[in-house]
Amino acid sequence: MVFQKPPDGGWGWVIVVVSFFTQFLCYGSPLAVGVLYLEWLDVFGEGKGKTAWVGSLANGIGLLASPVCSICVSSFGARPVAIFSGFMVAGGLMMSSFAPNIYFLYISYGIVVGLGCGLLYTATVTITCHYFDKRRGLALGLISTGSSVGLFIYAALQRELIDLYGLDGCLLIVGALSLNILACGSLMRPLESSDSPPPEKTCVDKVPEQYFVYHEKEKTVEENISILEKGYIDEKCANNVPDYKQDSILNKNVLSSMNVNEKDTYKKKVVEQTNFCKQLAKRKWQLYLNYWEETMVLFKNKVFSALFVAILLFDIGGFPPSLLMEDVARSANVNEDDYHMPLISIIGIMTAVGKLTLGILADFKWVNTLYLYVTTLLMTGAALFAIPFAKSYLTLAMLSGVLGFLTGNWSIFPYVTTKTVGIEKLTHAYGILMFFAGLGNSLGPPIVGWFYDWTQEYDTAFYFSGFCVLLGGFLLLLAALPCWNACTNQSSKLPPNTYSYKVASSA
């Protein structure tokens, strides 16, 4: 199907608004899960590492399943997927209010809500890209702030709801609020298809038409036989001469000719079907071979290999603060009367500021986005090393703001990937990197929780987190310094016979 030219406005701004609120409603609770994390620790009495799996799955499963999410949106469209995912997110949150144990939460909150969020992210990004071309960066930037604003508001909202209605009531109300995603999804009207002629079919696509041709030939033979029989019967009736012997001989000849033609037609069908299956299998196998060949070419790029390690280590070490910072404050015996704003809310609002600020900096020609990204990694590692020394609300709030601002480097990550592999390979490379980012999101909080269960304090856990982020930053810096220009120039040339692959991303 060929869509109309993106209007860069009009109904597209409605798409931006509903996509913003969709990400606000679906990501608000999973990103602010740190408030729920404290309650789950008290209710179920499990270890911090085991309990942290709930929030890490909710935030990482969408990235891990990004290829599946992309296929669903491509097959069914953004509006049906958004409406269905709204039911998933709302249903998962409501089911979580009846969770009898932590393992039930792994499925209801971790997998169901997480997969619903991944589908909604892919749907909102896809429909926005359909409606915008020249202003696509602005539109995507606006809708991506929905998740950060959701984190800021939901952190305070969930805490207030827990105080008023308890944990179960909080999850039921938040799940009911998520039903508004259905209204947002219903407004995601797809672009109408244009009247331009469809592209010419390939040889493999033309094979079913050949079946149709043979089917028509078969019908022609049967029609000729029926006409011949009808003419002979009419002639017999006109002469009124009953000749049963000749009738039987003619019928035998007709039946034998029909059997021969049917056998020939059947053989032709079998041959054509076999050839079609062989060509289709060969084509699919060639696509897989080209995919893995292109993947190996990507990993031959030193900067891309370092970027893959850096994003994995960054999410292992940099994601846990957004989930565990409230528990860090409680473990440091911070007085609740000093709380002017939840620490997770500070992280959320500063993440939105960081996305906008770093995105603006990346547009300046004199700014090298790779070095800017490396700088954010090194500063994040230093901030994580400082968390064990923060023993008051003020210092923890300052570190939360710094970490939130630096986490906004997600907005420049596509720029870094584009410079590393070239625009032609962006979708392929970005999909691989997002998969490992989801893996890091899923593993980071449980690892930090296990460190606490082992040592009964967070100091060692955040030293480990800071070391991971610093290691990834230094590896990326070392890979970029000697061969940045050479790698980018070399990777911008595509090998022949390569294919593009659409993969869902998250930023």
KALINKA-V750189 format. One record per residue. RES is the residue in one letter. SS is DSSP state (A for helix, B for strand, O for the rest). Layout:
res=RES ss=SS
res=RES ss=SS
This chain:
res=M ss=O
res=V ss=O
res=F ss=B
res=Q ss=O
res=K ss=O
res=P ss=O
res=P ss=O
res=D ss=O
res=G ss=O
res=G ss=O
res=W ss=A
res=G ss=A
res=W ss=A
res=V ss=A
res=I ss=A
res=V ss=A
res=V ss=A
res=V ss=A
res=S ss=A
res=F ss=A
res=F ss=A
res=T ss=A
res=Q ss=A
res=F ss=A
res=L ss=A
res=C ss=A
res=Y ss=A
res=G ss=A
res=S ss=A
res=P ss=A
res=L ss=A
res=A ss=O
res=V ss=A
res=G ss=A
res=V ss=A
res=L ss=A
res=Y ss=A
res=L ss=A
res=E ss=A
res=W ss=A
res=L ss=A
res=D ss=A
res=V ss=A
res=F ss=A
res=G ss=O
res=E ss=O
res=G ss=O
res=K ss=A
res=G ss=A
res=K ss=A
res=T ss=A
res=A ss=A
res=W ss=A
res=V ss=A
res=G ss=A
res=S ss=A
res=L ss=A
res=A ss=A
res=N ss=A
res=G ss=A
res=I ss=A
res=G ss=A
res=L ss=A
res=L ss=A
res=A ss=O
res=S ss=A
res=P ss=A
res=V ss=A
res=C ss=A
res=S ss=A
res=I ss=A
res=C ss=A
res=V ss=A
res=S ss=A
res=S ss=A
res=F ss=A
res=G ss=O
res=A ss=A
res=R ss=A
res=P ss=A
res=V ss=A
res=A ss=A
res=I ss=A
res=F ss=A
res=S ss=A
res=G ss=A
res=F ss=A
res=M ss=A
res=V ss=A
res=A ss=A
res=G ss=A
res=G ss=A
res=L ss=A
res=M ss=A
res=M ss=A
res=S ss=A
res=S ss=O
res=F ss=O
res=A ss=O
res=P ss=O
res=N ss=O
res=I ss=A
res=Y ss=A
res=F ss=A
res=L ss=A
res=Y ss=A
res=I ss=A
res=S ss=A
res=Y ss=A
res=G ss=A
res=I ss=A
res=V ss=A
res=V ss=A
res=G ss=A
res=L ss=A
res=G ss=A
res=C ss=A
res=G ss=A
res=L ss=A
res=L ss=A
res=Y ss=A
res=T ss=A
res=A ss=A
res=T ss=A
res=V ss=A
res=T ss=A
res=I ss=A
res=T ss=A
res=C ss=A
res=H ss=A
res=Y ss=A
res=F ss=O
res=D ss=O
res=K ss=O
res=R ss=O
res=R ss=A
res=G ss=A
res=L ss=A
res=A ss=A
res=L ss=A
res=G ss=A
res=L ss=A
res=I ss=A
res=S ss=A
res=T ss=A
res=G ss=A
res=S ss=A
res=S ss=A
res=V ss=A
res=G ss=A
res=L ss=A
res=F ss=A
res=I ss=A
res=Y ss=A
res=A ss=A
res=A ss=A
res=L ss=A
res=Q ss=A
res=R ss=A
res=E ss=A
res=L ss=A
res=I ss=A
res=D ss=A
res=L ss=A
res=Y ss=A
res=G ss=A
res=L ss=A
res=D ss=A
res=G ss=A
res=C ss=A
res=L ss=A
res=L ss=A
res=I ss=A
res=V ss=A
res=G ss=A
res=A ss=A
res=L ss=A
res=S ss=A
res=L ss=O
res=N ss=A
res=I ss=A
res=L ss=A
res=A ss=A
res=C ss=A
res=G ss=A
res=S ss=A
res=L ss=O
res=M ss=O
res=R ss=O
res=P ss=O
res=L ss=O
res=E ss=O
res=S ss=B
res=S ss=O
res=D ss=O
res=S ss=O
res=P ss=O
res=P ss=O
res=P ss=O
res=E ss=O
res=K ss=O
res=T ss=O
res=C ss=A
res=V ss=A
res=D ss=A
res=K ss=A
res=V ss=A
res=P ss=A
res=E ss=A
res=Q ss=A
res=Y ss=A
res=F ss=A
res=V ss=A
res=Y ss=A
res=H ss=A
res=E ss=A
res=K ss=A
res=E ss=A
res=K ss=A
res=T ss=A
res=V ss=A
res=E ss=A
res=E ss=A
res=N ss=A
res=I ss=A
res=S ss=A
res=I ss=A
res=L ss=A
res=E ss=A
res=K ss=A
res=G ss=A
res=Y ss=A
res=I ss=A
res=D ss=A
res=E ss=A
res=K ss=A
res=C ss=A
res=A ss=A
res=N ss=A
res=N ss=O
res=V ss=O
res=P ss=O
res=D ss=O
res=Y ss=A
res=K ss=A
res=Q ss=A
res=D ss=A
res=S ss=A
res=I ss=A
res=L ss=A
res=N ss=A
res=K ss=A
res=N ss=A
res=V ss=A
res=L ss=A
res=S ss=A
res=S ss=A
res=M ss=A
res=N ss=A
res=V ss=A
res=N ss=A
res=E ss=A
res=K ss=A
res=D ss=A
res=T ss=A
res=Y ss=A
res=K ss=A
res=K ss=A
res=K ss=A
res=V ss=A
res=V ss=A
res=E ss=A
res=Q ss=A
res=T ss=A
res=N ss=A
res=F ss=A
res=C ss=A
res=K ss=A
res=Q ss=A
res=L ss=A
res=A ss=A
res=K ss=A
res=R ss=A
res=K ss=A
res=W ss=A
res=Q ss=A
res=L ss=A
res=Y ss=A
res=L ss=A
res=N ss=A
res=Y ss=A
res=W ss=A
res=E ss=A
res=E ss=A
res=T ss=A
res=M ss=A
res=V ss=A
res=L ss=A
res=F ss=A
res=K ss=A
res=N ss=O
res=K ss=A
res=V ss=A
res=F ss=A
res=S ss=A
res=A ss=A
res=L ss=A
res=F ss=A
res=V ss=A
res=A ss=A
res=I ss=A
res=L ss=A
res=L ss=A
res=F ss=A
res=D ss=A
res=I ss=A
res=G ss=A
res=G ss=A
res=F ss=O
res=P ss=A
res=P ss=A
res=S ss=A
res=L ss=A
res=L ss=A
res=M ss=A
res=E ss=A
res=D ss=A
res=V ss=A
res=A ss=A
res=R ss=A
res=S ss=A
res=A ss=O
res=N ss=O
res=V ss=O
res=N ss=O
res=E ss=A
res=D ss=A
res=D ss=A
res=Y ss=O
res=H ss=O
res=M ss=O
res=P ss=O
res=L ss=A
res=I ss=A
res=S ss=A
res=I ss=A
res=I ss=A
res=G ss=A
res=I ss=A
res=M ss=A
res=T ss=A
res=A ss=A
res=V ss=A
res=G ss=A
res=K ss=A
res=L ss=A
res=T ss=A
res=L ss=A
res=G ss=A
res=I ss=A
res=L ss=A
res=A ss=A
res=D ss=O
res=F ss=O
res=K ss=O
res=W ss=O
res=V ss=O
res=N ss=O
res=T ss=A
res=L ss=A
res=Y ss=A
res=L ss=A
res=Y ss=A
res=V ss=A
res=T ss=A
res=T ss=A
res=L ss=A
res=L ss=A
res=M ss=A
res=T ss=A
res=G ss=A
res=A ss=A
res=A ss=A
res=L ss=A
res=F ss=A
res=A ss=A
res=I ss=A
res=P ss=A
res=F ss=A
res=A ss=O
res=K ss=O
res=S ss=O
res=Y ss=A
res=L ss=A
res=T ss=A
res=L ss=A
res=A ss=A
res=M ss=A
res=L ss=A
res=S ss=A
res=G ss=A
res=V ss=A
res=L ss=A
res=G ss=A
res=F ss=A
res=L ss=A
res=T ss=A
res=G ss=O
res=N ss=O
res=W ss=A
res=S ss=A
res=I ss=A
res=F ss=A
res=P ss=A
res=Y ss=A
res=V ss=A
res=T ss=A
res=T ss=A
res=K ss=A
res=T ss=A
res=V ss=A
res=G ss=O
res=I ss=A
res=E ss=A
res=K ss=A
res=L ss=A
res=T ss=A
res=H ss=A
res=A ss=A
res=Y ss=A
res=G ss=A
res=I ss=A
res=L ss=A
res=M ss=A
res=F ss=A
res=F ss=A
res=A ss=A
res=G ss=A
res=L ss=A
res=G ss=A
res=N ss=A
res=S ss=A
res=L ss=A
res=G ss=A
res=P ss=A
res=P ss=A
res=I ss=A
res=V ss=A
res=G ss=A
res=W ss=A
res=F ss=A
res=Y ss=A
res=D ss=A
res=W ss=A
res=T ss=A
res=Q ss=O
res=E ss=O
res=Y ss=O
res=D ss=A
res=T ss=A
res=A ss=A
res=F ss=A
res=Y ss=A
res=F ss=A
res=S ss=A
res=G ss=A
res=F ss=A
res=C ss=A
res=V ss=A
res=L ss=A
res=L ss=A
res=G ss=A
res=G ss=A
res=F ss=A
res=L ss=A
res=L ss=A
res=L ss=A
res=L ss=A
res=A ss=A
res=A ss=A
res=L ss=A
res=P ss=A
res=C ss=A
res=W ss=A
res=N ss=A
res=A ss=A
res=C ss=A
res=T ss=A
res=N ss=A
res=Q ss=A
res=S ss=A
res=S ss=O
res=K ss=O
res=L ss=O
res=P ss=O
res=P ss=O
res=N ss=O
res=T ss=O
res=Y ss=O
res=S ss=O
res=Y ss=O
res=K ss=O
res=V ss=O
res=A ss=O
res=S ss=O
res=S ss=O
res=A ss=O
